[in-house]
């Protein structure tokens, strides 16, 4: 049986995750490389096939809407893990915290004093022409002062290997469930590698997510739900997965109704008040009375209930202005303006 060999491998001038430019292995990959070189090629391909079968059997797929046929595909998976060393991760973490903190301040400013526009840091037309800017959100005060609770930042490496943010996703970012399941599959493919490398665990993400959602309510035991557009949504697996992992109800718009200014959930024992909604529906489809009147997946009156503090929404409506592709170019200025710091990434 042929075994994997990286002898003579040339990254071709590009940054390589595993090897330095001179061909030597990066320290965090040393143990993994040793394991790979001992695995027969047929066994490696069998591991890859098993990983893909596992994704399919668990229903971890997505729809390709751009194609004429309704094709479901599994999320791409490479069983060779990407390992980020501790020093690099620390800088990445600090940079993302800095970025999200500044963007939260930016969104809050836009829907209140708009001081950043008055000071000319960003041209007013850039914001007001953005599809993500919702005038109905002017004066809105989200629970705990937080607009963006979950952020999906797309990262790439530059030629020098440094991480850069390709785009910000602050409305309804998706993908974390695929990361969590991929980690479980990788643990089965190379269990000893993750242990030897001292890789941090991510299995507590659903618990942290639930803690954050409960915090928004301010109640001791709030009722939290995950709002999904339905089974035909491309990210439905994630919606159901996170609801199941957090131990909360997965609901559609038909399960919710606004009664006397309160959001209620239909149950077999009658209406139950909902305190926090992790919504996976885009802003303009959330409430046909406030935004798109043609929306069939929204809850009439929910925006007014939110404005009046009767329910918490994560993420807050209106956050889409911060992931606008033109606004993206101004993020370094946004960070400097609100935090008086240079952008880390």
HELIX and SHEET records of a PDB file:
HELIX    1   1 UNK A   27  UNK A   29  5                                   3    
HELIX    2   2 UNK A   30  UNK A   36  1                                   7    
HELIX    3   3 UNK A   41  UNK A   57  1                                  17    
HELIX    4   4 UNK A   86  UNK A  110  1                                  25    
HELIX    5   5 UNK A  115  UNK A  118  1                                   4    
HELIX    6   6 UNK A  124  UNK A  128  1                                   5    
HELIX    7   7 UNK A  135  UNK A  137  5                                   3    
HELIX    8   8 UNK A  143  UNK A  145  5                                   3    
HELIX    9   9 UNK A  176  UNK A  189  1                                  14    
HELIX   10  10 UNK A  191  UNK A  196  1                                   6    
HELIX   11  11 UNK A  205  UNK A  217  1                                  13    
HELIX   12  12 UNK A  236  UNK A  246  1                                  11    
HELIX   13  13 UNK A  253  UNK A  255  5                                   3    
HELIX   14  14 UNK A  283  UNK A  286  1                                   4    
HELIX   15  15 UNK A  302  UNK A  307  1                                   6    
HELIX   16  16 UNK A  319  UNK A  323  5                                   5    
HELIX   17  17 UNK A  325  UNK A  328  1                                   4    
HELIX   18  18 UNK A  331  UNK A  339  1                                   9    
SHEET    1   A 2 UNK A  61  UNK A  63  0                                        
SHEET    2   A 2 UNK A  72  UNK A  74 -1                                        
SHEET    1   B 2 UNK A 152  UNK A 157  0                                        
SHEET    2   B 2 UNK A 163  UNK A 169 -1                                        
SHEET    1   C 4 UNK A 249  UNK A 251  0                                        
SHEET    2   C 4 UNK A 224  UNK A 227  1                                        
SHEET    3   C 4 UNK A 276  UNK A 279  1                                        
SHEET    4   C 4 UNK A 312  UNK A 314  1                                        
SHEET    1   D 3 UNK A 256  UNK A 259  0                                        
SHEET    2   D 3 UNK A 262  UNK A 267 -1                                        
SHEET    3   D 3 UNK A 270  UNK A 273 -1                                        
END                                                                             
